[in-house]
């Protein structure tokens, strides 16, 4: 029930919630430039390594998730919400 965007930055992988904290825009549809992902709706930007907001209109960070690459597969470690 959770959408996650995975970014590949020069061979390093990062997983973040696929929802902009400004208006739930799909970050996976946005532009990735280096470690910065931009929401396609209003241009909010976030650091995929930390989730930190880099440009408004978002003010809250996005959630990041630990992941590992094993045998060519990406495994994202998500918490199950109760």
Protein Blocks (a to p, Z undefined) as FASTA:
>chain_A
ZZcddddeehiacdddfbdfklopafklmccehjbccdfklopacdfknopafbdfbfbd
cdddddddeehiacddddddZZ
